[in-house]
Amino acid sequence: MNEIDFTKGYCIIHTMAVNFKYWDDCVDPLDMEAMWKIPEVNLEWLDAGETRGQKVHLSRDPDGQPYLTQTEMKAVVEIIVSRHFHLQVDPNMICAIAELESDRQPLSIRYDKKSKDTKLGIMQLFPKTAEWLYRYISITLDIELNYQSYEVVGNPDLLFRPFVSVYFGAAYLKWLSNFEEKERNEEFVVRAYRGGTKKATHKSTMSSWQRYLSVKESFPSSVIMPHFTS
């Protein structure tokens, strides 16, 4: 069963097929440990009554849908970027896009009428896009574009997991930043992420760019990242 939300002018479907009650349901133990090591997350969780070594509850909106707080979102993004992208993708860009695309809700689905396909997760990616990115190294033989840390081929539900969604969202943003082997500016990347590369300069994506600039300013400053290995 699905719930449909039309409040934002487009259709977001909250899926009931996958459900997460705790962070531990959608994050592996090493990533949970990495989250606990970030002081801002540690403080936020302890203040909420969570206990290290026990399952951590996901926050819920008034409709009962799980979401990430801004602090949690920032932490996931900076862990992924520092671990896999060597700071080649702007964490603030990823956070703002997640805010616009899904309200930081990991179980969000949006049906795209034009493509007749659905976008999944916090970063609202088509499964076929994530699968293409996963296979991209095989196509290009470029070891700098190795996006095979998560096996999404034939397993699209992985995109509901925050770390996986952010990973492939960041990979897509990195690819867009050098679309057609040209260095692209922030506006092109953001508008292309929303509407596709053909709409990156079209008036239909201008409002997305304007909302993005506003949202980007609302996120907290970078969290304090401890040193850890993947």
C-alpha positions as CSV (number, residue, x, y, z in Angstrom):
1,M,0.0,0.0,0.0
2,N,1.2,3.5,-0.8
3,E,0.4,7.0,0.5
4,I,0.5,9.8,-2.0
5,D,1.4,13.4,-1.1
6,F,0.5,16.2,-3.5
7,T,1.4,19.1,-1.2
8,K,4.5,20.2,-3.2
9,G,3.0,20.3,-6.6
10,Y,4.3,17.0,-7.7
11,C,3.6,13.4,-6.6
12,I,5.6,11.9,-3.8
13,I,4.6,8.4,-2.9
14,H,5.6,7.1,0.5
15,T,6.2,3.4,0.0
16,M,4.9,0.8,2.6
17,A,6.8,-2.1,1.0
18,V,10.0,-1.0,2.8
19,N,9.9,0.3,6.3
20,F,12.6,1.5,8.6
21,K,12.0,2.1,12.3
22,Y,15.6,2.4,13.4
23,W,18.7,3.7,11.9
24,D,20.1,0.2,12.3
25,D,17.5,-1.1,9.9
26,C,19.0,0.8,7.0
27,V,22.7,1.4,8.0
28,D,25.4,-1.2,8.5
29,P,27.3,-1.4,11.8
30,L,30.4,0.4,10.5
31,D,28.4,3.3,9.3
32,M,26.5,3.5,12.6
33,E,29.8,3.7,14.4
34,A,30.9,6.4,12.1
35,M,27.8,8.4,12.9
36,W,28.2,8.0,16.6
37,K,31.8,9.3,16.3
38,I,30.6,12.6,14.9
39,P,30.2,15.0,18.0
40,E,27.1,16.8,16.6
41,V,25.3,13.5,15.9
42,N,26.4,12.0,19.2
43,L,25.0,15.0,21.1
44,E,21.7,15.1,19.2
45,W,21.1,11.4,19.7
46,L,22.0,11.4,23.4
47,D,19.7,14.5,23.9
48,A,16.9,12.5,22.2
49,G,17.3,9.7,24.7
50,E,19.2,7.3,22.5
51,T,21.9,5.0,24.0
52,R,25.1,3.9,22.3
53,G,25.1,0.2,21.7
54,Q,21.3,0.1,21.3
55,K,19.1,0.7,18.2
56,V,18.7,4.4,17.3
57,H,15.2,5.6,16.4
58,L,14.6,7.4,13.1
59,S,12.8,10.7,13.5
60,R,9.2,10.8,12.3
61,D,7.1,13.6,10.7
62,P,3.5,14.2,11.7
63,D,2.4,11.7,9.1
64,G,4.6,9.0,10.6
65,Q,7.2,9.1,7.8
66,P,10.9,8.6,8.8
67,Y,13.2,11.5,8.0
68,L,16.8,12.5,8.7
69,T,17.4,15.6,10.8
70,Q,19.6,18.3,9.2
71,T,22.5,17.2,11.5
72,E,22.1,13.5,10.5
73,M,21.8,14.4,6.8
74,K,25.0,16.5,6.9
75,A,26.8,13.7,8.7
76,V,25.8,11.0,6.2
77,V,26.8,13.3,3.3
78,E,30.2,14.2,4.7
79,I,31.0,10.6,5.6
80,I,30.2,9.5,2.0
81,V,32.0,12.4,0.4
82,S,35.2,12.1,2.5
83,R,35.2,8.3,2.1
84,H,34.5,7.9,-1.6
85,F,34.8,11.2,-3.4
86,H,37.8,12.9,-1.8
87,L,35.9,16.1,-1.3
88,Q,35.2,16.4,-5.1
89,V,31.5,17.0,-4.6
90,D,30.2,19.8,-2.5
91,P,28.4,18.4,0.7
92,N,26.2,21.5,0.9
93,M,25.0,20.9,-2.6
94,I,24.0,17.3,-1.8
95,C,22.2,18.3,1.4
96,A,20.2,21.0,-0.4
97,I,19.2,18.7,-3.2
98,A,18.1,16.0,-0.7
99,E,16.0,18.7,1.0
100,L,14.3,19.7,-2.2
101,E,13.9,16.3,-3.7
102,S,12.6,14.3,-0.7
103,D,12.5,16.5,2.5
104,R,15.2,14.2,3.7
105,Q,12.8,11.2,3.8
106,P,14.6,8.0,2.9
107,L,11.4,6.1,1.8
108,S,10.1,8.7,-0.7
109,I,9.2,7.7,-4.2
110,R,8.3,10.0,-7.0
111,Y,6.6,8.8,-10.1
112,D,7.8,10.5,-13.3
113,K,5.0,10.7,-15.8
114,K,7.3,11.4,-18.7
115,S,9.6,8.5,-18.3
116,K,7.0,6.3,-16.6
117,D,9.6,5.4,-14.0
118,T,10.0,6.1,-10.3
119,K,12.7,8.0,-8.4
120,L,13.6,6.4,-5.1
121,G,15.1,7.5,-1.7
122,I,16.5,10.6,-0.2
123,M,18.3,11.7,-3.4
124,Q,15.4,10.7,-5.7
125,L,17.3,8.6,-8.2
126,F,15.9,6.4,-10.9
127,P,17.1,2.8,-10.3
128,K,18.4,2.7,-13.9
129,T,20.6,5.7,-13.2
130,A,22.2,4.1,-10.2
131,E,22.7,0.9,-12.1
132,W,24.3,2.8,-15.0
133,L,26.6,4.5,-12.6
134,Y,27.5,1.2,-11.0
135,R,28.4,-0.2,-14.5
136,Y,30.1,3.0,-15.6
137,I,33.7,1.9,-14.9
138,S,33.1,-1.1,-17.1
139,I,32.1,1.3,-19.9
140,T,34.9,3.8,-19.5
141,L,37.7,1.8,-17.9
142,D,38.3,4.9,-15.8
143,I,39.3,3.9,-12.3
144,E,38.4,7.4,-11.1
145,L,34.8,6.6,-11.9
146,N,34.4,3.4,-9.8
147,Y,30.9,3.5,-8.3
148,Q,30.7,-0.1,-7.2
149,S,30.7,0.2,-3.5
150,Y,27.0,-0.9,-3.3
151,E,25.5,-3.6,-5.4
152,V,22.4,-1.9,-6.7
153,V,22.0,-3.9,-9.9
154,G,18.8,-5.9,-9.5
155,N,18.4,-4.6,-6.0
156,P,16.7,-1.1,-6.3
157,D,15.5,-1.2,-2.7
158,L,19.0,-0.4,-1.6
159,L,18.3,3.2,-2.7
160,F,16.0,3.6,0.2
161,R,19.1,3.4,2.5
162,P,20.5,6.8,3.2
163,F,24.2,6.0,2.7
164,V,23.5,4.2,-0.6
165,S,21.3,7.0,-1.9
166,V,23.7,9.7,-1.0
167,Y,26.6,7.7,-2.6
168,F,24.9,7.4,-6.0
169,G,23.5,10.9,-5.8
170,A,27.0,12.2,-5.2
171,A,28.3,10.0,-8.1
172,Y,25.7,11.5,-10.4
173,L,26.5,15.0,-9.4
174,K,30.2,14.4,-10.0
175,W,29.3,13.0,-13.5
176,L,27.1,16.0,-14.3
177,S,29.9,18.4,-13.2
178,N,32.0,17.1,-16.2
179,F,29.1,16.5,-18.6
180,E,30.4,16.0,-22.1
181,E,33.9,16.5,-20.8
182,K,33.2,20.1,-20.0
183,E,33.6,21.6,-16.6
184,R,30.1,22.7,-15.5
185,N,29.1,25.3,-13.0
186,E,26.9,24.7,-10.0
187,E,23.8,26.0,-11.6
188,F,24.0,23.7,-14.5
189,V,24.6,20.7,-12.2
190,V,21.7,21.5,-9.9
191,R,19.3,22.1,-12.8
192,A,20.4,19.0,-14.7
193,Y,20.0,16.9,-11.6
194,R,16.4,18.0,-11.3
195,G,15.3,18.1,-14.9
196,G,17.9,16.2,-17.0
197,T,20.8,17.6,-19.0
198,K,18.6,18.8,-21.8
199,K,16.6,21.0,-19.4
200,A,19.6,22.4,-17.5
201,T,19.3,25.7,-19.3
202,H,15.5,25.6,-19.8
203,K,13.2,27.9,-18.0
204,S,11.4,24.9,-16.5
205,T,14.3,24.3,-14.1
206,M,14.9,27.9,-13.1
207,S,12.6,27.7,-10.1
208,S,14.4,24.6,-8.8
209,W,17.7,26.5,-8.9
210,Q,16.2,29.5,-7.0
211,R,14.7,27.1,-4.3
212,Y,18.1,25.4,-4.1
213,L,19.9,28.6,-3.4
214,S,17.5,29.4,-0.6
215,V,17.6,25.9,0.9
216,K,21.4,25.6,0.7
217,E,21.8,28.5,3.2
218,S,19.6,26.8,5.8
219,F,21.9,23.8,6.5
220,P,24.2,23.9,9.5
221,S,27.9,24.4,9.0
222,S,30.1,21.3,8.3
223,V,30.1,18.7,11.1
224,I,33.4,17.8,12.8
225,M,34.6,14.8,11.0
226,P,36.7,12.2,13.0
227,H,39.3,10.2,11.2
228,F,38.1,6.8,10.1
229,T,38.6,4.3,7.4
230,S,35.9,2.6,5.3
